[in-house]
């Protein structure tokens, strides 16, 4: 197992402050002259951030023409399904901003099966990266957003699943989700998610306090195994922060 990066913990007052802080960090990460890549996450935690990106002042600060949007994991359902992570991101911001369609890179959930979607998405990522191997000195993403599940999962990397051990592939099909919704998933693997200048976990709910305490205490849960070539940051609302 790759050693977990030493995380930086940023505690903010509430969910509104979390969304603001995440939006500011995203804009800082894509503020360079080249094309930029952001890997989005599913679930409810990023929705406040997504809505902010669709509204001023942040909407006016994102260099939409240069930023490419990927998804760290998705449920194997059509984008029109309420369970779709890319569908939710589109509805929350991508549909209402001037992001070029070719800059939006959904996991192809219309493929025959999750493993096929994973192969295709891995090819798409490799084409974007212009190489077949990840170079630690040249991260694939500028920013990777991550969520924390109640069982310690992150992306669709569930406790005790074989995907946790993957070192070569960038994307994998997950035939059986470890928790609801029990639909098959497609997920980026740890090495692909780690290829980023910043990995930013968003924890915006008090319900996550106990599991977050276990992850930060070093228990061998998927979210603890996540690492990043660049900064690893946990952005947490005060009510979810473990006691000192
Ligand atoms: C998914 C996610 C998943 C999510 C966590 C947290 O597709 O389910 O990407 O890893 O981030 O379960 O979800 P919430 O933000 O809804 O708590």
py3Dmol code that shows the C-alpha trace and the ligand (Angstrom):
import py3Dmol

protein = """\
ATOM      1  CA  UNK A   1       0.000   0.000   0.000  1.00  0.00           C
ATOM      2  CA  UNK A   2       1.227   3.494  -0.773  1.00  0.00           C
ATOM      3  CA  UNK A   3       1.706   5.491   2.391  1.00  0.00           C
ATOM      4  CA  UNK A   4      -1.035   8.032   2.952  1.00  0.00           C
ATOM      5  CA  UNK A   5       0.051  11.623   2.411  1.00  0.00           C
ATOM      6  CA  UNK A   6       0.093  13.755   5.531  1.00  0.00           C
ATOM      7  CA  UNK A   7      -3.209  15.595   5.314  1.00  0.00           C
ATOM      8  CA  UNK A   8      -3.817  19.257   5.970  1.00  0.00           C
ATOM      9  CA  UNK A   9      -7.037  19.829   7.940  1.00  0.00           C
ATOM     10  CA  UNK A  10      -9.030  22.992   7.274  1.00  0.00           C
ATOM     11  CA  UNK A  11     -12.003  23.539   9.592  1.00  0.00           C
ATOM     12  CA  UNK A  12     -14.697  26.032   8.576  1.00  0.00           C
ATOM     13  CA  UNK A  13     -17.806  27.258  10.363  1.00  0.00           C
ATOM     14  CA  UNK A  14     -20.568  25.646   8.323  1.00  0.00           C
ATOM     15  CA  UNK A  15     -21.657  24.242   4.961  1.00  0.00           C
ATOM     16  CA  UNK A  16     -21.895  27.707   3.388  1.00  0.00           C
ATOM     17  CA  UNK A  17     -18.305  28.487   4.390  1.00  0.00           C
ATOM     18  CA  UNK A  18     -17.220  25.068   3.122  1.00  0.00           C
ATOM     19  CA  UNK A  19     -18.693  25.740  -0.325  1.00  0.00           C
ATOM     20  CA  UNK A  20     -17.091  29.213  -0.443  1.00  0.00           C
ATOM     21  CA  UNK A  21     -13.679  27.898   0.618  1.00  0.00           C
ATOM     22  CA  UNK A  22     -13.829  25.034  -1.872  1.00  0.00           C
ATOM     23  CA  UNK A  23     -14.825  27.408  -4.695  1.00  0.00           C
ATOM     24  CA  UNK A  24     -11.930  29.724  -3.885  1.00  0.00           C
ATOM     25  CA  UNK A  25      -9.466  26.803  -3.822  1.00  0.00           C
ATOM     26  CA  UNK A  26     -10.811  25.499  -7.145  1.00  0.00           C
ATOM     27  CA  UNK A  27     -10.365  28.886  -8.783  1.00  0.00           C
ATOM     28  CA  UNK A  28      -6.847  29.196  -7.391  1.00  0.00           C
ATOM     29  CA  UNK A  29      -5.942  25.738  -8.715  1.00  0.00           C
ATOM     30  CA  UNK A  30      -7.083  26.449 -12.273  1.00  0.00           C
ATOM     31  CA  UNK A  31      -5.509  29.933 -12.357  1.00  0.00           C
ATOM     32  CA  UNK A  32      -2.650  29.181 -14.741  1.00  0.00           C
ATOM     33  CA  UNK A  33      -2.198  29.648 -18.463  1.00  0.00           C
ATOM     34  CA  UNK A  34      -2.658  26.050 -19.631  1.00  0.00           C
ATOM     35  CA  UNK A  35      -5.671  23.820 -19.905  1.00  0.00           C
ATOM     36  CA  UNK A  36      -6.804  22.758 -16.446  1.00  0.00           C
ATOM     37  CA  UNK A  37      -8.435  19.551 -15.215  1.00  0.00           C
ATOM     38  CA  UNK A  38     -10.809  19.146 -12.291  1.00  0.00           C
ATOM     39  CA  UNK A  39     -12.095  15.759 -11.137  1.00  0.00           C
ATOM     40  CA  UNK A  40     -15.553  16.149  -9.616  1.00  0.00           C
ATOM     41  CA  UNK A  41     -17.209  13.954  -7.014  1.00  0.00           C
ATOM     42  CA  UNK A  42     -20.721  12.662  -6.469  1.00  0.00           C
ATOM     43  CA  UNK A  43     -23.044  12.678  -3.500  1.00  0.00           C
ATOM     44  CA  UNK A  44     -24.526  15.673  -1.743  1.00  0.00           C
ATOM     45  CA  UNK A  45     -21.342  17.176  -0.237  1.00  0.00           C
ATOM     46  CA  UNK A  46     -20.183  19.027  -3.385  1.00  0.00           C
ATOM     47  CA  UNK A  47     -23.601  20.423  -4.348  1.00  0.00           C
ATOM     48  CA  UNK A  48     -23.166  23.704  -2.452  1.00  0.00           C
ATOM     49  CA  UNK A  49     -19.855  24.247  -4.247  1.00  0.00           C
ATOM     50  CA  UNK A  50     -21.382  23.362  -7.622  1.00  0.00           C
ATOM     51  CA  UNK A  51     -24.207  25.854  -7.133  1.00  0.00           C
ATOM     52  CA  UNK A  52     -21.726  28.586  -6.195  1.00  0.00           C
ATOM     53  CA  UNK A  53     -19.760  27.982  -9.394  1.00  0.00           C
ATOM     54  CA  UNK A  54     -22.917  28.719 -11.376  1.00  0.00           C
ATOM     55  CA  UNK A  55     -23.442  32.075  -9.644  1.00  0.00           C
ATOM     56  CA  UNK A  56     -21.523  35.320  -9.429  1.00  0.00           C
ATOM     57  CA  UNK A  57     -18.867  36.116  -8.390  1.00  0.00           C
ATOM     58  CA  UNK A  58     -17.337  32.649  -8.915  1.00  0.00           C
ATOM     59  CA  UNK A  59     -19.006  32.041 -12.268  1.00  0.00           C
ATOM     60  CA  UNK A  60     -17.178  35.073 -13.650  1.00  0.00           C
ATOM     61  CA  UNK A  61     -13.839  33.898 -12.239  1.00  0.00           C
ATOM     62  CA  UNK A  62     -13.694  30.376 -13.692  1.00  0.00           C
ATOM     63  CA  UNK A  63     -11.816  30.315 -17.029  1.00  0.00           C
ATOM     64  CA  UNK A  64     -14.477  28.024 -18.524  1.00  0.00           C
ATOM     65  CA  UNK A  65     -12.857  27.717 -21.958  1.00  0.00           C
ATOM     66  CA  UNK A  66      -9.702  26.224 -20.413  1.00  0.00           C
ATOM     67  CA  UNK A  67     -11.095  23.969 -17.679  1.00  0.00           C
ATOM     68  CA  UNK A  68     -11.923  20.290 -18.300  1.00  0.00           C
ATOM     69  CA  UNK A  69     -14.323  18.496 -15.961  1.00  0.00           C
ATOM     70  CA  UNK A  70     -13.991  14.790 -15.177  1.00  0.00           C
ATOM     71  CA  UNK A  71     -15.808  12.591 -12.619  1.00  0.00           C
ATOM     72  CA  UNK A  72     -14.056  10.463  -9.989  1.00  0.00           C
ATOM     73  CA  UNK A  73     -16.797   7.842  -9.925  1.00  0.00           C
ATOM     74  CA  UNK A  74     -20.285   7.363 -11.212  1.00  0.00           C
ATOM     75  CA  UNK A  75     -23.233   5.088 -10.841  1.00  0.00           C
ATOM     76  CA  UNK A  76     -23.857   2.889 -13.892  1.00  0.00           C
ATOM     77  CA  UNK A  77     -27.083   4.652 -14.865  1.00  0.00           C
ATOM     78  CA  UNK A  78     -27.975   7.100 -17.653  1.00  0.00           C
ATOM     79  CA  UNK A  79     -27.196  10.763 -16.979  1.00  0.00           C
ATOM     80  CA  UNK A  80     -30.917  11.498 -16.870  1.00  0.00           C
ATOM     81  CA  UNK A  81     -31.261   9.233 -13.817  1.00  0.00           C
ATOM     82  CA  UNK A  82     -31.338  11.150 -10.505  1.00  0.00           C
ATOM     83  CA  UNK A  83     -28.590   8.801  -9.252  1.00  0.00           C
ATOM     84  CA  UNK A  84     -26.109   9.941 -11.912  1.00  0.00           C
ATOM     85  CA  UNK A  85     -23.200  11.949 -10.498  1.00  0.00           C
ATOM     86  CA  UNK A  86     -22.463  13.669 -13.817  1.00  0.00           C
ATOM     87  CA  UNK A  87     -26.176  14.351 -14.279  1.00  0.00           C
ATOM     88  CA  UNK A  88     -26.231  16.043 -10.859  1.00  0.00           C
ATOM     89  CA  UNK A  89     -23.136  18.130 -11.684  1.00  0.00           C
ATOM     90  CA  UNK A  90     -24.658  19.189 -14.981  1.00  0.00           C
ATOM     91  CA  UNK A  91     -27.902  20.242 -13.326  1.00  0.00           C
ATOM     92  CA  UNK A  92     -26.107  22.049 -10.492  1.00  0.00           C
ATOM     93  CA  UNK A  93     -23.691  24.038 -12.676  1.00  0.00           C
ATOM     94  CA  UNK A  94     -22.324  22.662 -15.916  1.00  0.00           C
ATOM     95  CA  UNK A  95     -25.574  23.179 -17.845  1.00  0.00           C
ATOM     96  CA  UNK A  96     -25.860  26.814 -16.837  1.00  0.00           C
ATOM     97  CA  UNK A  97     -22.332  28.092 -17.399  1.00  0.00           C
ATOM     98  CA  UNK A  98     -20.295  28.581 -20.555  1.00  0.00           C
ATOM     99  CA  UNK A  99     -18.343  25.317 -20.244  1.00  0.00           C
ATOM    100  CA  UNK A 100     -17.727  23.977 -23.787  1.00  0.00           C
ATOM    101  CA  UNK A 101     -19.319  20.534 -24.248  1.00  0.00           C
ATOM    102  CA  UNK A 102     -15.970  19.071 -25.298  1.00  0.00           C
ATOM    103  CA  UNK A 103     -14.555  20.073 -21.905  1.00  0.00           C
ATOM    104  CA  UNK A 104     -17.058  17.868 -20.055  1.00  0.00           C
ATOM    105  CA  UNK A 105     -15.890  14.276 -19.728  1.00  0.00           C
ATOM    106  CA  UNK A 106     -18.585  12.004 -18.297  1.00  0.00           C
ATOM    107  CA  UNK A 107     -17.889   8.364 -17.494  1.00  0.00           C
ATOM    108  CA  UNK A 108     -19.606   6.565 -20.435  1.00  0.00           C
ATOM    109  CA  UNK A 109     -22.348   4.834 -18.491  1.00  0.00           C
ATOM    110  CA  UNK A 110     -24.171   3.915 -21.701  1.00  0.00           C
ATOM    111  CA  UNK A 111     -21.451   1.284 -22.300  1.00  0.00           C
ATOM    112  CA  UNK A 112     -22.388  -2.420 -22.173  1.00  0.00           C
ATOM    113  CA  UNK A 113     -21.082  -2.992 -18.694  1.00  0.00           C
ATOM    114  CA  UNK A 114     -19.077  -1.154 -16.014  1.00  0.00           C
ATOM    115  CA  UNK A 115     -15.769  -2.809 -17.011  1.00  0.00           C
ATOM    116  CA  UNK A 116     -16.248  -1.613 -20.577  1.00  0.00           C
ATOM    117  CA  UNK A 117     -17.070   1.926 -19.406  1.00  0.00           C
ATOM    118  CA  UNK A 118     -13.929   1.823 -17.249  1.00  0.00           C
ATOM    119  CA  UNK A 119     -11.725   0.858 -20.203  1.00  0.00           C
ATOM    120  CA  UNK A 120     -13.189   3.597 -22.327  1.00  0.00           C
ATOM    121  CA  UNK A 121     -12.814   6.242 -19.631  1.00  0.00           C
ATOM    122  CA  UNK A 122      -9.240   5.179 -18.972  1.00  0.00           C
ATOM    123  CA  UNK A 123      -8.518   5.636 -22.696  1.00  0.00           C
ATOM    124  CA  UNK A 124     -10.110   9.070 -22.602  1.00  0.00           C
ATOM    125  CA  UNK A 125      -8.004  10.071 -19.597  1.00  0.00           C
ATOM    126  CA  UNK A 126      -4.842   8.797 -21.284  1.00  0.00           C
ATOM    127  CA  UNK A 127      -5.623  10.748 -24.435  1.00  0.00           C
ATOM    128  CA  UNK A 128      -6.187  13.877 -22.393  1.00  0.00           C
ATOM    129  CA  UNK A 129      -2.952  13.281 -20.475  1.00  0.00           C
ATOM    130  CA  UNK A 130      -1.116  12.416 -23.719  1.00  0.00           C
ATOM    131  CA  UNK A 131       0.647   9.455 -22.113  1.00  0.00           C
ATOM    132  CA  UNK A 132      -0.130   5.929 -20.912  1.00  0.00           C
ATOM    133  CA  UNK A 133       1.766   6.179 -17.664  1.00  0.00           C
ATOM    134  CA  UNK A 134       1.310   8.657 -14.884  1.00  0.00           C
ATOM    135  CA  UNK A 135       4.378  10.743 -14.178  1.00  0.00           C
ATOM    136  CA  UNK A 136       4.448  11.888 -10.540  1.00  0.00           C
ATOM    137  CA  UNK A 137       6.065  15.138 -11.689  1.00  0.00           C
ATOM    138  CA  UNK A 138       3.230  15.945 -14.095  1.00  0.00           C
ATOM    139  CA  UNK A 139      -0.152  15.400 -12.388  1.00  0.00           C
ATOM    140  CA  UNK A 140      -3.198  14.527 -14.470  1.00  0.00           C
ATOM    141  CA  UNK A 141      -5.492  16.826 -12.487  1.00  0.00           C
ATOM    142  CA  UNK A 142      -5.178  20.258 -10.915  1.00  0.00           C
ATOM    143  CA  UNK A 143      -7.832  19.403  -8.345  1.00  0.00           C
ATOM    144  CA  UNK A 144      -9.592  16.192  -7.309  1.00  0.00           C
ATOM    145  CA  UNK A 145     -12.703  16.552  -5.157  1.00  0.00           C
ATOM    146  CA  UNK A 146     -13.543  13.663  -2.835  1.00  0.00           C
ATOM    147  CA  UNK A 147     -16.399  12.747  -0.501  1.00  0.00           C
ATOM    148  CA  UNK A 148     -16.487  10.524   2.569  1.00  0.00           C
ATOM    149  CA  UNK A 149     -19.083   7.780   2.880  1.00  0.00           C
ATOM    150  CA  UNK A 150     -20.510   6.598   6.218  1.00  0.00           C
ATOM    151  CA  UNK A 151     -18.492   3.348   5.936  1.00  0.00           C
ATOM    152  CA  UNK A 152     -15.256   5.188   5.115  1.00  0.00           C
ATOM    153  CA  UNK A 153     -15.520   4.720   1.344  1.00  0.00           C
ATOM    154  CA  UNK A 154     -14.469   7.410  -1.074  1.00  0.00           C
ATOM    155  CA  UNK A 155     -15.224   7.632  -4.795  1.00  0.00           C
ATOM    156  CA  UNK A 156     -16.580   4.066  -5.378  1.00  0.00           C
ATOM    157  CA  UNK A 157     -13.711   2.495  -3.445  1.00  0.00           C
ATOM    158  CA  UNK A 158     -15.477   0.487  -0.757  1.00  0.00           C
ATOM    159  CA  UNK A 159     -13.974  -1.217   2.304  1.00  0.00           C
ATOM    160  CA  UNK A 160     -12.461  -4.658   1.584  1.00  0.00           C
ATOM    161  CA  UNK A 161     -13.048  -4.387  -2.174  1.00  0.00           C
ATOM    162  CA  UNK A 162     -10.418  -5.558  -4.709  1.00  0.00           C
ATOM    163  CA  UNK A 163     -10.357  -2.105  -6.336  1.00  0.00           C
ATOM    164  CA  UNK A 164      -8.515  -0.781  -3.274  1.00  0.00           C
ATOM    165  CA  UNK A 165      -5.409  -2.752  -4.234  1.00  0.00           C
ATOM    166  CA  UNK A 166      -5.211  -1.696  -7.873  1.00  0.00           C
ATOM    167  CA  UNK A 167      -1.883  -0.161  -8.847  1.00  0.00           C
ATOM    168  CA  UNK A 168      -1.918  -0.226 -12.678  1.00  0.00           C
ATOM    169  CA  UNK A 169      -5.366   0.566 -13.961  1.00  0.00           C
ATOM    170  CA  UNK A 170      -6.675   4.138 -13.801  1.00  0.00           C
ATOM    171  CA  UNK A 171     -10.370   3.244 -13.867  1.00  0.00           C
ATOM    172  CA  UNK A 172     -12.294   0.117 -12.833  1.00  0.00           C
ATOM    173  CA  UNK A 173     -15.801  -1.230 -12.992  1.00  0.00           C
ATOM    174  CA  UNK A 174     -17.340  -1.975  -9.603  1.00  0.00           C
ATOM    175  CA  UNK A 175     -19.980  -4.658 -10.208  1.00  0.00           C
ATOM    176  CA  UNK A 176     -21.287  -4.530  -6.623  1.00  0.00           C
ATOM    177  CA  UNK A 177     -21.489  -1.290  -4.655  1.00  0.00           C
ATOM    178  CA  UNK A 178     -20.583  -1.630  -0.989  1.00  0.00           C
ATOM    179  CA  UNK A 179     -23.531   0.481   0.068  1.00  0.00           C
ATOM    180  CA  UNK A 180     -26.652   2.100  -1.299  1.00  0.00           C
ATOM    181  CA  UNK A 181     -27.554   2.977  -3.911  1.00  0.00           C
ATOM    182  CA  UNK A 182     -26.795  -0.630  -4.846  1.00  0.00           C
ATOM    183  CA  UNK A 183     -26.159  -0.017  -8.507  1.00  0.00           C
ATOM    184  CA  UNK A 184     -22.895  -0.992 -10.214  1.00  0.00           C
ATOM    185  CA  UNK A 185     -20.309   1.780 -10.313  1.00  0.00           C
ATOM    186  CA  UNK A 186     -17.275   2.902 -12.264  1.00  0.00           C
ATOM    187  CA  UNK A 187     -14.443   4.445 -10.267  1.00  0.00           C
ATOM    188  CA  UNK A 188     -11.041   5.960 -10.688  1.00  0.00           C
ATOM    189  CA  UNK A 189      -8.406   4.056  -8.733  1.00  0.00           C
ATOM    190  CA  UNK A 190      -6.156   5.490  -6.030  1.00  0.00           C
ATOM    191  CA  UNK A 191      -3.158   5.998  -8.370  1.00  0.00           C
ATOM    192  CA  UNK A 192      -5.273   7.976 -10.865  1.00  0.00           C
ATOM    193  CA  UNK A 193      -6.965  10.056  -8.165  1.00  0.00           C
ATOM    194  CA  UNK A 194      -3.558  10.711  -6.596  1.00  0.00           C
ATOM    195  CA  UNK A 195      -2.247  12.251  -9.794  1.00  0.00           C
ATOM    196  CA  UNK A 196      -3.287  15.738  -8.773  1.00  0.00           C
ATOM    197  CA  UNK A 197      -1.843  18.985  -7.497  1.00  0.00           C
ATOM    198  CA  UNK A 198      -4.503  18.977  -4.798  1.00  0.00           C
ATOM    199  CA  UNK A 199      -6.961  16.425  -3.453  1.00  0.00           C
ATOM    200  CA  UNK A 200      -9.750  18.116  -1.537  1.00  0.00           C
ATOM    201  CA  UNK A 201     -12.092  16.086   0.673  1.00  0.00           C
ATOM    202  CA  UNK A 202     -15.385  17.815   1.476  1.00  0.00           C
ATOM    203  CA  UNK A 203     -17.085  16.910   4.761  1.00  0.00           C
ATOM    204  CA  UNK A 204     -20.163  19.027   5.280  1.00  0.00           C
ATOM    205  CA  UNK A 205     -22.338  17.003   7.623  1.00  0.00           C
ATOM    206  CA  UNK A 206     -22.328  16.270  11.355  1.00  0.00           C
ATOM    207  CA  UNK A 207     -23.262  12.642  10.588  1.00  0.00           C
ATOM    208  CA  UNK A 208     -19.711  12.138   9.321  1.00  0.00           C
ATOM    209  CA  UNK A 209     -18.034  13.038  12.615  1.00  0.00           C
ATOM    210  CA  UNK A 210     -17.503   9.483  13.891  1.00  0.00           C
ATOM    211  CA  UNK A 211     -16.242   8.015  10.617  1.00  0.00           C
ATOM    212  CA  UNK A 212     -14.039  11.044   9.996  1.00  0.00           C
ATOM    213  CA  UNK A 213     -12.471  10.563  13.433  1.00  0.00           C
ATOM    214  CA  UNK A 214     -11.626   6.973  12.506  1.00  0.00           C
ATOM    215  CA  UNK A 215     -10.168   7.949   9.118  1.00  0.00           C
ATOM    216  CA  UNK A 216      -8.013  10.717  10.545  1.00  0.00           C
ATOM    217  CA  UNK A 217      -6.895   8.457  13.406  1.00  0.00           C
ATOM    218  CA  UNK A 218      -5.352   6.190  10.792  1.00  0.00           C
ATOM    219  CA  UNK A 219      -7.798   3.278  10.594  1.00  0.00           C
ATOM    220  CA  UNK A 220      -7.329   1.303   7.391  1.00  0.00           C
ATOM    221  CA  UNK A 221     -10.423   2.610   5.635  1.00  0.00           C
ATOM    222  CA  UNK A 222     -10.519   3.557   1.933  1.00  0.00           C
ATOM    223  CA  UNK A 223     -10.582   7.307   2.619  1.00  0.00           C
ATOM    224  CA  UNK A 224      -7.458   6.914   4.752  1.00  0.00           C
ATOM    225  CA  UNK A 225      -5.679   5.141   1.897  1.00  0.00           C
ATOM    226  CA  UNK A 226      -6.258   8.079  -0.460  1.00  0.00           C
ATOM    227  CA  UNK A 227      -3.090   9.989  -1.235  1.00  0.00           C
ATOM    228  CA  UNK A 228      -2.030  12.762  -3.557  1.00  0.00           C
ATOM    229  CA  UNK A 229       1.126  13.733  -5.438  1.00  0.00           C
ATOM    230  CA  UNK A 230       0.365  17.300  -4.372  1.00  0.00           C
ATOM    231  CA  UNK A 231      -1.538  18.558  -1.340  1.00  0.00           C
ATOM    232  CA  UNK A 232      -4.042  16.390   0.494  1.00  0.00           C
ATOM    233  CA  UNK A 233      -6.590  18.619   2.194  1.00  0.00           C
ATOM    234  CA  UNK A 234      -9.603  17.784   4.373  1.00  0.00           C
ATOM    235  CA  UNK A 235     -12.127  20.619   4.385  1.00  0.00           C
ATOM    236  CA  UNK A 236     -14.467  20.005   7.303  1.00  0.00           C
ATOM    237  CA  UNK A 237     -17.333  21.855   8.968  1.00  0.00           C
ATOM    238  CA  UNK A 238     -16.670  22.506  12.654  1.00  0.00           C
ATOM    239  CA  UNK A 239     -19.536  20.278  13.819  1.00  0.00           C
ATOM    240  CA  UNK A 240     -17.995  17.287  12.011  1.00  0.00           C
ATOM    241  CA  UNK A 241     -14.432  17.861  13.228  1.00  0.00           C
ATOM    242  CA  UNK A 242     -13.206  15.202  15.649  1.00  0.00           C
ATOM    243  CA  UNK A 243     -12.392  16.356  19.195  1.00  0.00           C
ATOM    244  CA  UNK A 244      -8.800  17.469  19.735  1.00  0.00           C
TER     245      UNK A 244
END
"""
ligand_1 = """\
17
LIG
C -20.887 8.325 -4.897
C -19.746 9.126 -4.379
C -19.361 8.798 -2.953
C -19.698 10.002 -2.110
C -19.747 9.684 -0.637
C -20.250 10.858 0.173
O -21.022 8.235 -6.107
O -21.661 7.836 -4.092
O -18.847 9.678 -5.180
O -18.036 8.420 -2.774
O -18.766 11.023 -2.326
O -20.610 8.586 -0.439
O -21.559 11.135 -0.226
P -22.382 12.351 0.339
O -21.675 13.597 -0.102
O -23.734 12.225 -0.257
O -22.384 12.214 1.829
"""
view = py3Dmol.view(width=600, height=400)
view.addModel(protein, "pdb")
view.setStyle({"model": 0}, {"cartoon": {"style": "trace"}})
view.addModel(ligand_1, "xyz")
view.setStyle({"model": 1}, {"stick": {}})
view.zoomTo()
view.show()
